[in-house]
């Protein structure tokens, strides 16, 4: 009863705190880089279709370089996700003991 009175008095004086809306999870740096590389790869493919045979040689080199970067980033990201998953499983297992 007394706590309710104090709560109401403080609510009138200071106002009520609004609840924060949960924010959507943001993408990490690597995930953004992967998306950008995929976009670049699409553009390269489009340019390759329109290119002459001489230009296709240079575009092929760019394509290979992009492919290697993308593979490396995806591999690192997959390792990170797997590590997080194992860590979560480990903690949940230890909590059950």
Backbone as XML, in Angstrom:
<?xml version="1.0"?>
<chain id="A" units="angstrom">
  <residue number="1" name="UNK">
    <atom name="N" x="0.824" y="-1.179" z="0.000"/>
    <atom name="CA" x="0.000" y="0.000" z="0.000"/>
    <atom name="C" x="0.878" y="1.256" z="0.000"/>
  </residue>
  <residue number="2" name="UNK">
    <atom name="N" x="1.822" y="1.290" z="0.934"/>
    <atom name="CA" x="2.689" y="2.462" z="1.022"/>
    <atom name="C" x="3.577" y="2.580" z="-0.226"/>
  </residue>
  <residue number="3" name="UNK">
    <atom name="N" x="4.029" y="1.427" z="-0.730"/>
    <atom name="CA" x="4.848" y="1.425" z="-1.942"/>
    <atom name="C" x="4.078" y="1.940" z="-3.141"/>
  </residue>
  <residue number="4" name="UNK">
    <atom name="N" x="2.793" y="1.617" z="-3.200"/>
    <atom name="CA" x="1.949" y="2.090" z="-4.289"/>
    <atom name="C" x="1.792" y="3.595" z="-4.279"/>
  </residue>
  <residue number="5" name="UNK">
    <atom name="N" x="1.673" y="4.161" z="-3.076"/>
    <atom name="CA" x="1.539" y="5.619" z="-2.947"/>
    <atom name="C" x="2.819" y="6.304" z="-3.412"/>
  </residue>
  <residue number="6" name="UNK">
    <atom name="N" x="3.963" y="5.767" z="-2.979"/>
    <atom name="CA" x="5.259" y="6.337" z="-3.381"/>
    <atom name="C" x="5.424" y="6.237" z="-4.896"/>
  </residue>
  <residue number="7" name="UNK">
    <atom name="N" x="5.037" y="5.092" z="-5.442"/>
    <atom name="CA" x="5.163" y="4.892" z="-6.885"/>
    <atom name="C" x="4.332" y="5.910" z="-7.651"/>
  </residue>
  <residue number="8" name="UNK">
    <atom name="N" x="3.100" y="6.101" z="-7.236"/>
    <atom name="CA" x="2.218" y="7.055" z="-7.918"/>
    <atom name="C" x="2.753" y="8.483" z="-7.813"/>
  </residue>
  <residue number="9" name="UNK">
    <atom name="N" x="3.264" y="8.847" z="-6.631"/>
    <atom name="CA" x="3.810" y="10.193" z="-6.428"/>
    <atom name="C" x="5.029" y="10.428" z="-7.325"/>
  </residue>
  <residue number="10" name="UNK">
    <atom name="N" x="5.911" y="9.453" z="-7.361"/>
    <atom name="CA" x="7.111" y="9.578" z="-8.205"/>
    <atom name="C" x="6.745" y="9.586" z="-9.683"/>
  </residue>
  <residue number="11" name="UNK">
    <atom name="N" x="5.734" y="8.814" z="-10.045"/>
    <atom name="CA" x="5.296" y="8.767" z="-11.440"/>
    <atom name="C" x="4.759" y="10.126" z="-11.880"/>
  </residue>
  <residue number="12" name="UNK">
    <atom name="N" x="4.055" y="10.801" z="-10.987"/>
    <atom name="CA" x="3.539" y="12.133" z="-11.312"/>
    <atom name="C" x="4.666" y="13.154" z="-11.431"/>
  </residue>
  <residue number="13" name="UNK">
    <atom name="N" x="5.641" y="13.069" z="-10.524"/>
    <atom name="CA" x="6.743" y="14.044" z="-10.534"/>
    <atom name="C" x="7.699" y="13.841" z="-11.705"/>
  </residue>
  <residue number="14" name="UNK">
    <atom name="N" x="8.147" y="12.604" z="-11.869"/>
    <atom name="CA" x="9.228" y="12.336" z="-12.828"/>
    <atom name="C" x="8.751" y="11.721" z="-14.138"/>
  </residue>
  <residue number="15" name="UNK">
    <atom name="N" x="7.558" y="11.228" z="-14.173"/>
    <atom name="CA" x="7.058" y="10.589" z="-15.385"/>
    <atom name="C" x="7.404" y="9.110" z="-15.395"/>
  </residue>
  <residue number="16" name="UNK">
    <atom name="N" x="6.777" y="8.416" z="-16.300"/>
    <atom name="CA" x="6.983" y="6.978" z="-16.386"/>
    <atom name="C" x="8.002" y="6.673" z="-17.478"/>
  </residue>
  <residue number="17" name="UNK">
    <atom name="N" x="8.919" y="5.776" z="-17.193"/>
    <atom name="CA" x="9.938" y="5.400" z="-18.174"/>
    <atom name="C" x="9.289" y="4.539" z="-19.252"/>
  </residue>
  <residue number="18" name="UNK">
    <atom name="N" x="9.564" y="4.875" z="-20.498"/>
    <atom name="CA" x="9.016" y="4.105" z="-21.608"/>
    <atom name="C" x="9.891" y="2.883" z="-21.844"/>
  </residue>
  <residue number="19" name="UNK">
    <atom name="N" x="9.247" y="1.792" z="-22.189"/>
    <atom name="CA" x="9.988" y="0.569" z="-22.466"/>
    <atom name="C" x="10.681" y="0.698" z="-23.812"/>
  </residue>
  <residue number="20" name="UNK">
    <atom name="N" x="11.900" y="0.222" z="-23.854"/>
    <atom name="CA" x="12.669" y="0.287" z="-25.097"/>
    <atom name="C" x="12.231" y="-0.829" z="-26.030"/>
  </residue>
  <residue number="21" name="UNK">
    <atom name="N" x="12.119" y="-0.497" z="-27.292"/>
    <atom name="CA" x="11.781" y="-1.490" z="-28.300"/>
    <atom name="C" x="13.033" y="-2.304" z="-28.620"/>
  </residue>
  <residue number="22" name="UNK">
    <atom name="N" x="12.901" y="-3.613" z="-28.711"/>
    <atom name="CA" x="14.085" y="-4.404" z="-29.055"/>
    <atom name="C" x="14.531" y="-4.084" z="-30.483"/>
  </residue>
  <residue number="23" name="UNK">
    <atom name="N" x="15.814" y="-3.884" z="-30.647"/>
    <atom name="CA" x="16.346" y="-3.547" z="-31.962"/>
    <atom name="C" x="16.657" y="-4.823" z="-32.738"/>
  </residue>
  <residue number="24" name="UNK">
    <atom name="N" x="16.590" y="-4.716" z="-34.025"/>
    <atom name="CA" x="16.914" y="-5.853" z="-34.876"/>
    <atom name="C" x="18.418" y="-6.097" z="-34.819"/>
  </residue>
  <residue number="25" name="UNK">
    <atom name="N" x="18.841" y="-7.351" z="-34.873"/>
    <atom name="CA" x="20.276" y="-7.621" z="-34.828"/>
    <atom name="C" x="20.971" y="-7.030" z="-36.051"/>
  </residue>
  <residue number="26" name="UNK">
    <atom name="N" x="22.088" y="-6.379" z="-35.810"/>
    <atom name="CA" x="22.821" y="-5.750" z="-36.905"/>
    <atom name="C" x="23.774" y="-6.743" z="-37.538"/>
  </residue>
  <residue number="27" name="UNK">
    <atom name="N" x="24.069" y="-6.496" z="-38.781"/>
    <atom name="CA" x="24.997" y="-7.369" z="-39.482"/>
    <atom name="C" x="26.420" y="-6.981" z="-39.131"/>
  </residue>
  <residue number="28" name="UNK">
    <atom name="N" x="27.256" y="-7.979" z="-39.022"/>
    <atom name="CA" x="28.652" y="-7.747" z="-38.701"/>
    <atom name="C" x="29.422" y="-7.248" z="-39.915"/>
  </residue>
  <residue number="29" name="UNK">
    <atom name="N" x="30.655" y="-6.869" z="-39.671"/>
    <atom name="CA" x="31.503" y="-6.338" z="-40.739"/>
    <atom name="C" x="31.685" y="-7.373" z="-41.845"/>
  </residue>
  <residue number="30" name="UNK">
    <atom name="N" x="31.970" y="-8.618" z="-41.448"/>
    <atom name="CA" x="32.205" y="-9.655" z="-42.445"/>
    <atom name="C" x="30.957" y="-9.938" z="-43.265"/>
  </residue>
  <residue number="31" name="UNK">
    <atom name="N" x="29.809" y="-9.962" z="-42.612"/>
    <atom name="CA" x="28.560" y="-10.213" z="-43.331"/>
    <atom name="C" x="28.280" y="-9.111" z="-44.348"/>
  </residue>
  <residue number="32" name="UNK">
    <atom name="N" x="28.561" y="-7.877" z="-43.972"/>
    <atom name="CA" x="28.396" y="-6.768" z="-44.919"/>
    <atom name="C" x="29.363" y="-6.918" z="-46.086"/>
  </residue>
  <residue number="33" name="UNK">
    <atom name="N" x="30.602" y="-7.304" z="-45.778"/>
    <atom name="CA" x="31.590" y="-7.497" z="-46.838"/>
    <atom name="C" x="31.158" y="-8.608" z="-47.792"/>
  </residue>
  <residue number="34" name="UNK">
    <atom name="N" x="30.608" y="-9.683" z="-47.241"/>
    <atom name="CA" x="30.147" y="-10.792" z="-48.077"/>
    <atom name="C" x="29.035" y="-10.325" z="-49.007"/>
  </residue>
  <residue number="35" name="UNK">
    <atom name="N" x="28.082" y="-9.568" z="-48.473"/>
    <atom name="CA" x="26.994" y="-9.058" z="-49.317"/>
    <atom name="C" x="27.526" y="-8.159" z="-50.424"/>
  </residue>
  <residue number="36" name="UNK">
    <atom name="N" x="28.486" y="-7.309" z="-50.091"/>
    <atom name="CA" x="29.066" y="-6.410" z="-51.088"/>
    <atom name="C" x="29.790" y="-7.200" z="-52.174"/>
  </residue>
  <residue number="37" name="UNK">
    <atom name="N" x="30.529" y="-8.236" z="-51.772"/>
    <atom name="CA" x="31.238" y="-9.055" z="-52.755"/>
    <atom name="C" x="30.261" y="-9.789" z="-53.671"/>
  </residue>
  <residue number="38" name="UNK">
    <atom name="N" x="29.151" y="-10.240" z="-53.132"/>
    <atom name="CA" x="28.148" y="-10.922" z="-53.961"/>
    <atom name="C" x="27.570" y="-9.946" z="-54.981"/>
  </residue>
  <residue number="39" name="UNK">
    <atom name="N" x="27.294" y="-8.699" z="-54.529"/>
    <atom name="CA" x="26.796" y="-7.681" z="-55.465"/>
    <atom name="C" x="27.826" y="-7.400" z="-56.557"/>
  </residue>
  <residue number="40" name="UNK">
    <atom name="N" x="29.089" y="-7.269" z="-56.151"/>
    <atom name="CA" x="30.150" y="-7.017" z="-57.128"/>
    <atom name="C" x="30.265" y="-8.167" z="-58.118"/>
  </residue>
  <residue number="41" name="UNK">
    <atom name="N" x="30.090" y="-9.386" z="-57.632"/>
    <atom name="CA" x="30.186" y="-10.553" z="-58.504"/>
    <atom name="C" x="29.071" y="-10.546" z="-59.541"/>
  </residue>
  <residue number="42" name="UNK">
    <atom name="N" x="27.858" y="-10.139" z="-59.120"/>
    <atom name="CA" x="26.744" y="-10.047" z="-60.070"/>
    <atom name="C" x="27.040" y="-9.019" z="-61.157"/>
  </residue>
  <residue number="43" name="UNK">
    <atom name="N" x="27.581" y="-7.866" z="-60.737"/>
    <atom name="CA" x="27.922" y="-6.827" z="-61.710"/>
    <atom name="C" x="28.996" y="-7.318" z="-62.675"/>
  </residue>
  <residue number="44" name="UNK">
    <atom name="N" x="29.984" y="-8.022" z="-62.136"/>
    <atom name="CA" x="31.042" y="-8.554" z="-62.994"/>
    <atom name="C" x="30.481" y="-9.543" z="-64.011"/>
  </residue>
  <residue number="45" name="UNK">
    <atom name="N" x="29.579" y="-10.392" z="-63.558"/>
    <atom name="CA" x="28.989" y="-11.368" z="-64.471"/>
    <atom name="C" x="28.228" y="-10.659" z="-65.585"/>
  </residue>
  <residue number="46" name="UNK">
    <atom name="N" x="27.489" y="-9.604" z="-65.201"/>
    <atom name="CA" x="26.741" y="-8.823" z="-66.186"/>
    <atom name="C" x="27.696" y="-8.177" z="-67.183"/>
  </residue>
  <residue number="47" name="UNK">
    <atom name="N" x="28.789" y="-7.596" z="-66.683"/>
    <atom name="CA" x="29.778" y="-6.971" z="-67.565"/>
    <atom name="C" x="30.461" y="-8.003" z="-68.453"/>
  </residue>
  <residue number="48" name="UNK">
    <atom name="N" x="30.683" y="-9.200" z="-67.921"/>
    <atom name="CA" x="31.355" y="-10.246" z="-68.679"/>
    <atom name="C" x="30.508" y="-10.674" z="-69.874"/>
  </residue>
  <residue number="49" name="UNK">
    <atom name="N" x="29.193" y="-10.712" z="-69.702"/>
    <atom name="CA" x="28.308" y="-11.099" z="-70.796"/>
    <atom name="C" x="28.352" y="-10.086" z="-71.934"/>
  </residue>
  <residue number="50" name="UNK">
    <atom name="N" x="28.536" y="-8.815" z="-71.581"/>
    <atom name="CA" x="28.549" y="-7.766" z="-72.599"/>
    <atom name="C" x="29.939" y="-7.529" z="-73.184"/>
  </residue>
  <residue number="51" name="UNK">
    <atom name="N" x="30.974" y="-8.044" z="-72.533"/>
    <atom name="CA" x="32.352" y="-7.704" z="-72.891"/>
    <atom name="C" x="32.812" y="-8.410" z="-74.162"/>
  </residue>
  <residue number="52" name="UNK">
    <atom name="N" x="33.858" y="-7.830" z="-74.735"/>
    <atom name="CA" x="34.506" y="-8.465" z="-75.883"/>
    <atom name="C" x="35.437" y="-9.555" z="-75.363"/>
  </residue>
  <residue number="53" name="UNK">
    <atom name="N" x="35.988" y="-10.328" z="-76.283"/>
    <atom name="CA" x="36.847" y="-11.444" z="-75.870"/>
    <atom name="C" x="38.107" y="-10.953" z="-75.155"/>
  </residue>
  <residue number="54" name="UNK">
    <atom name="N" x="38.617" y="-9.784" z="-75.540"/>
    <atom name="CA" x="39.810" y="-9.245" z="-74.880"/>
    <atom name="C" x="39.491" y="-8.792" z="-73.458"/>
  </residue>
  <residue number="55" name="UNK">
    <atom name="N" x="38.320" y="-8.189" z="-73.291"/>
    <atom name="CA" x="37.927" y="-7.711" z="-71.964"/>
    <atom name="C" x="37.598" y="-8.872" z="-71.035"/>
  </residue>
  <residue number="56" name="UNK">
    <atom name="N" x="37.143" y="-9.977" z="-71.619"/>
    <atom name="CA" x="36.757" y="-11.128" z="-70.804"/>
    <atom name="C" x="37.947" y="-11.700" z="-70.041"/>
  </residue>
  <residue number="57" name="UNK">
    <atom name="N" x="39.140" y="-11.574" z="-70.593"/>
    <atom name="CA" x="40.335" y="-12.084" z="-69.913"/>
    <atom name="C" x="40.561" y="-11.330" z="-68.600"/>
  </residue>
  <residue number="58" name="UNK">
    <atom name="N" x="40.496" y="-10.013" z="-68.666"/>
    <atom name="CA" x="40.671" y="-9.200" z="-67.458"/>
    <atom name="C" x="39.545" y="-9.402" z="-66.460"/>
  </residue>
  <residue number="59" name="UNK">
    <atom name="N" x="38.325" y="-9.514" z="-66.988"/>
    <atom name="CA" x="37.186" y="-9.733" z="-66.101"/>
    <atom name="C" x="37.270" y="-11.098" z="-65.422"/>
  </residue>
  <residue number="60" name="UNK">
    <atom name="N" x="37.841" y="-12.072" z="-66.129"/>
    <atom name="CA" x="38.020" y="-13.406" z="-65.540"/>
    <atom name="C" x="38.979" y="-13.339" z="-64.355"/>
  </residue>
  <residue number="61" name="UNK">
    <atom name="N" x="40.046" y="-12.535" z="-64.480"/>
    <atom name="CA" x="40.992" y="-12.380" z="-63.370"/>
    <atom name="C" x="40.308" y="-11.711" z="-62.173"/>
  </residue>
  <residue number="62" name="UNK">
    <atom name="N" x="39.519" y="-10.678" z="-62.453"/>
    <atom name="CA" x="38.781" y="-10.021" z="-61.371"/>
    <atom name="C" x="37.797" y="-10.991" z="-60.718"/>
  </residue>
  <residue number="63" name="UNK">
    <atom name="N" x="37.152" y="-11.808" z="-61.553"/>
    <atom name="CA" x="36.197" y="-12.786" z="-61.054"/>
    <atom name="C" x="36.875" y="-13.778" z="-60.111"/>
  </residue>
  <residue number="64" name="UNK">
    <atom name="N" x="38.047" y="-14.275" z="-60.532"/>
    <atom name="CA" x="38.774" y="-15.239" z="-59.700"/>
    <atom name="C" x="39.194" y="-14.621" z="-58.367"/>
  </residue>
  <residue number="65" name="UNK">
    <atom name="N" x="39.650" y="-13.374" z="-58.418"/>
    <atom name="CA" x="40.057" y="-12.678" z="-57.197"/>
    <atom name="C" x="38.859" y="-12.501" z="-56.254"/>
  </residue>
  <residue number="66" name="UNK">
    <atom name="N" x="37.733" y="-12.087" z="-56.825"/>
    <atom name="CA" x="36.513" y="-11.916" z="-56.031"/>
    <atom name="C" x="36.064" y="-13.238" z="-55.419"/>
  </residue>
  <residue number="67" name="UNK">
    <atom name="N" x="36.157" y="-14.292" z="-56.207"/>
    <atom name="CA" x="35.738" y="-15.616" z="-55.747"/>
    <atom name="C" x="36.578" y="-16.078" z="-54.559"/>
  </residue>
  <residue number="68" name="UNK">
    <atom name="N" x="37.889" y="-15.827" z="-54.628"/>
    <atom name="CA" x="38.778" y="-16.213" z="-53.533"/>
    <atom name="C" x="38.476" y="-15.425" z="-52.264"/>
  </residue>
  <residue number="69" name="UNK">
    <atom name="N" x="38.255" y="-14.117" z="-52.406"/>
    <atom name="CA" x="37.929" y="-13.288" z="-51.238"/>
    <atom name="C" x="36.629" y="-13.761" z="-50.601"/>
  </residue>
  <residue number="70" name="UNK">
    <atom name="N" x="35.636" y="-14.027" z="-51.445"/>
    <atom name="CA" x="34.332" y="-14.458" z="-50.957"/>
    <atom name="C" x="34.438" y="-15.807" z="-50.244"/>
  </residue>
  <residue number="71" name="UNK">
    <atom name="N" x="35.187" y="-16.724" z="-50.814"/>
    <atom name="CA" x="35.356" y="-18.042" z="-50.196"/>
    <atom name="C" x="36.045" y="-17.917" z="-48.843"/>
  </residue>
  <residue number="72" name="UNK">
    <atom name="N" x="37.061" y="-17.065" z="-48.771"/>
    <atom name="CA" x="37.796" y="-16.883" z="-47.521"/>
    <atom name="C" x="36.882" y="-16.293" z="-46.439"/>
  </residue>
  <residue number="73" name="UNK">
    <atom name="N" x="36.117" y="-15.257" z="-46.804"/>
    <atom name="CA" x="35.222" y="-14.633" z="-45.829"/>
    <atom name="C" x="34.129" y="-15.601" z="-45.369"/>
  </residue>
  <residue number="74" name="UNK">
    <atom name="N" x="33.576" y="-16.356" z="-46.297"/>
    <atom name="CA" x="32.525" y="-17.306" z="-45.928"/>
    <atom name="C" x="33.072" y="-18.406" z="-45.021"/>
  </residue>
  <residue number="75" name="UNK">
    <atom name="N" x="34.288" y="-18.846" z="-45.298"/>
    <atom name="CA" x="34.908" y="-19.878" z="-44.469"/>
    <atom name="C" x="35.099" y="-19.367" z="-43.042"/>
  </residue>
  <residue number="76" name="UNK">
    <atom name="N" x="35.626" y="-18.142" z="-42.916"/>
    <atom name="CA" x="35.859" y="-17.563" z="-41.591"/>
    <atom name="C" x="34.538" y="-17.367" z="-40.856"/>
  </residue>
  <residue number="77" name="UNK">
    <atom name="N" x="33.524" y="-16.929" z="-41.570"/>
    <atom name="CA" x="32.215" y="-16.713" z="-40.952"/>
    <atom name="C" x="31.604" y="-18.044" z="-40.507"/>
  </residue>
  <residue number="78" name="UNK">
    <atom name="N" x="31.769" y="-19.085" z="-41.319"/>
    <atom name="CA" x="31.257" y="-20.409" z="-40.962"/>
    <atom name="C" x="31.955" y="-20.931" z="-39.707"/>
  </residue>
  <residue number="79" name="UNK">
    <atom name="N" x="33.266" y="-20.710" z="-39.611"/>
    <atom name="CA" x="34.024" y="-21.124" z="-38.426"/>
    <atom name="C" x="33.523" y="-20.376" z="-37.195"/>
  </residue>
  <residue number="80" name="UNK">
    <atom name="N" x="33.258" y="-19.076" z="-37.350"/>
    <atom name="CA" x="32.768" y="-18.273" z="-36.229"/>
    <atom name="C" x="31.414" y="-18.783" z="-35.743"/>
  </residue>
  <residue number="81" name="UNK">
    <atom name="N" x="30.507" y="-19.046" z="-36.686"/>
    <atom name="CA" x="29.182" y="-19.545" z="-36.305"/>
    <atom name="C" x="29.276" y="-20.904" z="-35.617"/>
  </residue>
  <residue number="82" name="UNK">
    <atom name="N" x="30.140" y="-21.776" z="-36.141"/>
    <atom name="CA" x="30.301" y="-23.101" z="-35.550"/>
    <atom name="C" x="30.876" y="-22.996" z="-34.134"/>
  </residue>
  <residue number="83" name="UNK">
    <atom name="N" x="31.828" y="-22.082" z="-33.939"/>
    <atom name="CA" x="32.417" y="-21.877" z="-32.616"/>
    <atom name="C" x="31.358" y="-21.383" z="-31.628"/>
  </residue>
  <residue number="84" name="UNK">
    <atom name="N" x="30.525" y="-20.423" z="-32.080"/>
    <atom name="CA" x="29.454" y="-19.906" z="-31.226"/>
    <atom name="C" x="28.476" y="-21.026" z="-30.856"/>
  </residue>
  <residue number="85" name="UNK">
    <atom name="N" x="28.131" y="-21.861" z="-31.825"/>
    <atom name="CA" x="27.189" y="-22.946" z="-31.594"/>
    <atom name="C" x="27.750" y="-23.929" z="-30.570"/>
  </residue>
  <residue number="86" name="UNK">
    <atom name="N" x="29.018" y="-24.292" z="-30.730"/>
    <atom name="CA" x="29.644" y="-25.220" z="-29.787"/>
    <atom name="C" x="29.717" y="-24.617" z="-28.391"/>
  </residue>
  <residue number="87" name="UNK">
    <atom name="N" x="30.028" y="-23.334" z="-28.324"/>
    <atom name="CA" x="30.098" y="-22.657" z="-27.031"/>
    <atom name="C" x="28.736" y="-22.675" z="-26.339"/>
  </residue>
  <residue number="88" name="UNK">
    <atom name="N" x="27.689" y="-22.420" z="-27.109"/>
    <atom name="CA" x="26.332" y="-22.425" z="-26.556"/>
    <atom name="C" x="25.955" y="-23.826" z="-26.078"/>
  </residue>
  <residue number="89" name="UNK">
    <atom name="N" x="26.292" y="-24.844" z="-26.879"/>
    <atom name="CA" x="25.994" y="-26.222" z="-26.490"/>
    <atom name="C" x="26.763" y="-26.608" z="-25.234"/>
  </residue>
  <residue number="90" name="UNK">
    <atom name="N" x="28.012" y="-26.175" z="-25.138"/>
    <atom name="CA" x="28.841" y="-26.486" z="-23.979"/>
    <atom name="C" x="28.254" y="-25.876" z="-22.709"/>
  </residue>
  <residue number="91" name="UNK">
    <atom name="N" x="27.857" y="-24.604" z="-22.787"/>
    <atom name="CA" x="27.301" y="-23.952" z="-21.599"/>
    <atom name="C" x="25.969" y="-24.571" z="-21.200"/>
  </residue>
  <residue number="92" name="UNK">
    <atom name="N" x="25.138" y="-24.919" z="-22.177"/>
    <atom name="CA" x="23.851" y="-25.540" z="-21.835"/>
    <atom name="C" x="24.073" y="-26.923" z="-21.226"/>
  </residue>
  <residue number="93" name="UNK">
    <atom name="N" x="25.083" y="-27.650" z="-21.700"/>
    <atom name="CA" x="25.390" y="-28.963" z="-21.135"/>
    <atom name="C" x="25.882" y="-28.822" z="-19.700"/>
  </residue>
  <residue number="94" name="UNK">
    <atom name="N" x="26.752" y="-27.861" z="-19.468"/>
    <atom name="CA" x="27.288" y="-27.675" z="-18.119"/>
    <atom name="C" x="26.223" y="-27.177" z="-17.148"/>
  </residue>
  <residue number="95" name="UNK">
    <atom name="N" x="25.229" y="-26.453" z="-17.646"/>
    <atom name="CA" x="24.142" y="-25.997" z="-16.779"/>
    <atom name="C" x="23.272" y="-27.157" z="-16.320"/>
  </residue>
  <residue number="96" name="UNK">
    <atom name="N" x="23.176" y="-28.197" z="-17.135"/>
    <atom name="CA" x="22.331" y="-29.337" z="-16.775"/>
    <atom name="C" x="23.000" y="-30.232" z="-15.742"/>
  </residue>
  <residue number="97" name="UNK">
    <atom name="N" x="24.299" y="-30.116" z="-15.585"/>
    <atom name="CA" x="25.000" y="-30.977" z="-14.617"/>
    <atom name="C" x="24.736" y="-30.588" z="-13.203"/>
  </residue>
</chain>
